[in-house]
Amino acid sequence: MPFPLPFSPFEYYYWADDRPQYPMTFPVELLFSGRLERAALAAALEQVLPRHPLLCATVDDAEVRPRWIASAPAPSWFDWASAEVPLAHPHGEPLDLRRETGLRVWVRAGPNSARMLLQFHHACCDGLAALQFIEELLTLYHSAATGQPHGSLPPLDPAQLQ
């Protein structure tokens, strides 16, 4: 991907308006029946994140205008525990894009059901992009869990990021 990337006006607004008291994040909760497989989910995350480069980027704000720089293609937080463990993060709700990527993932799994909470920073994606991310994540999860090919995901066009 062509990093570093300039901020779009949308991204700049949500990054600049982000405050600890009013974090520019949004959650998406997914509820599953049946058993969720940790290894398959980890494999799916590893495959889907490079397809959404702003969710694998951090912010360099040393210059006049901030810019996206490449980071590890992994969620900033991936917490898997049993169903009764509360969802929490040591730093609370805010995501500091200077130090972490714009996605956190919690999974609370039981023998017959699971709950997944994804927290997105709004500078990295809007609601439609989050739904696209989730669709691709679940497609890749199914493939990893069953061993069946996933078909084809839409090709990436790095030129669109410019």
C-alpha positions in Angstrom: 0.0 0.0 0.0 1.2 3.5 -0.8 2.0 4.8 2.7 2.3 7.5 4.0 -1.2 8.6 3.1 -2.6 12.1 3.5 -5.8 12.5 5.5 -9.1 13.0 3.7 -11.3 15.8 5.1 -13.5 13.1 6.7 -10.6 11.4 8.4 -9.1 14.7 9.5 -12.4 15.8 11.1 -12.8 12.6 13.1 -9.2 12.6 14.1 -9.2 16.3 15.1 -12.5 16.0 17.0 -11.4 13.0 19.0 -11.2 13.7 22.7 -10.9 11.3 25.7 -14.2 12.6 27.0 -15.9 12.2 23.5 -14.0 9.5 21.6 -14.7 9.2 17.9 -15.2 5.4 18.1 -18.2 3.2 17.5 -18.9 -0.4 18.5 -20.4 -3.2 16.5 -21.6 -6.3 18.4 -22.0 -9.7 16.7 -23.8 -12.6 18.4 -23.2 -16.2 17.3 -24.8 -19.5 18.0 -22.5 -22.4 18.1 -18.8 -22.5 18.9 -16.5 -19.9 17.5 -13.0 -21.2 16.6 -10.2 -18.9 17.8 -7.6 -20.1 15.3 -10.0 -19.6 12.3 -10.9 -16.1 13.5 -7.2 -15.2 14.0 -6.5 -16.4 10.5 -9.4 -14.5 9.1 -8.3 -11.3 10.8 -4.8 -11.8 9.5 -6.2 -12.0 5.9 -8.8 -9.3 6.1 -6.9 -6.5 7.7 -4.5 -5.9 4.8 -7.6 -5.3 2.7 -8.5 -2.4 5.0 -5.2 -0.5 5.3 -6.4 2.4 7.5 -7.4 -0.2 10.1 -3.7 -1.3 10.1 -2.2 2.3 10.2 -1.3 4.8 12.8 -1.1 8.5 12.7 2.1 10.6 12.3 1.2 14.1 13.4 4.8 15.5 13.6 4.2 17.7 10.6 1.5 20.4 10.0 -1.0 17.9 8.5 -1.2 14.5 10.0 -0.8 11.4 7.8 -1.3 7.7 7.9 1.7 5.5 8.3 1.9 1.7 8.0 1.6 -0.3 11.1 1.3 -4.0 11.9 -1.6 -5.7 10.1 -3.3 -6.7 13.4 -6.0 -5.2 15.6 -4.6 -3.0 18.3 -6.4 -5.2 20.8 -7.5 -8.8 20.4 -9.0 -10.2 23.7 -10.5 -13.7 23.7 -12.0 -15.0 27.0 -14.8 -17.0 28.3 -18.4 -15.7 28.2 -18.5 -14.4 31.8 -15.4 -12.1 31.5 -16.4 -8.4 31.2 -15.4 -6.5 28.1 -12.8 -3.9 29.1 -9.7 -2.2 27.9 -7.0 -0.8 30.3 -7.2 2.6 28.7 -10.9 2.8 28.4 -12.8 3.6 25.3 -10.5 6.1 23.5 -8.3 4.8 20.8 -5.0 6.9 20.4 -4.2 6.6 16.7 -0.7 7.8 17.4 0.0 4.7 19.3 -2.5 2.1 18.2 -4.5 1.1 15.1 -8.2 1.9 14.8 -9.6 -1.5 15.6 -10.1 -3.4 18.8 -11.7 -6.9 19.0 -13.1 -8.7 22.0 -14.6 -12.2 21.8 -16.5 -13.8 24.7 -17.0 -17.5 23.9 -19.0 -20.2 25.5 -19.5 -23.8 24.4 -22.7 -23.0 22.4 -22.5 -19.3 21.7 -20.1 -16.4 21.3 -20.2 -12.6 21.4 -17.8 -10.5 19.4 -17.4 -6.7 19.9 -15.5 -4.7 17.3 -14.5 -1.1 18.2 -13.6 1.1 15.2 -12.2 4.5 15.2 -14.3 6.7 13.0 -11.3 8.3 11.3 -10.4 4.8 9.9 -13.8 3.9 8.6 -17.5 4.8 8.6 -20.4 2.4 9.2 -20.6 1.1 5.7 -16.8 0.4 5.6 -17.2 -1.4 9.0 -20.0 -3.6 7.5 -17.8 -4.4 4.5 -15.0 -5.3 6.8 -17.3 -7.6 8.8 -18.6 -9.2 5.7 -15.1 -10.0 4.5 -14.0 -11.2 8.0 -16.9 -13.6 8.2 -16.4 -14.9 4.7 -12.7 -15.6 5.5 -13.6 -17.1 8.9 -16.0 -19.5 7.2 -13.3 -20.5 4.8 -10.7 -21.0 7.6 -13.1 -22.9 9.8 -14.5 -25.2 7.1 -11.5 -25.5 4.8 -13.8 -24.5 1.9 -12.6 -21.9 -0.6 -14.2 -18.5 0.0 -14.8 -17.6 -3.6 -13.5 -14.2 -4.5 -13.4 -11.0 -2.6 -13.4 -7.8 -4.6 -9.9 -6.9 -5.7 -8.1 -4.0 -4.0 -7.2 -0.9 -5.8 -4.4 0.9 -4.0 -4.8 3.9 -6.3 -8.2 4.7 -4.6 -6.3 5.4 -1.4 -4.6 8.4 -2.9 
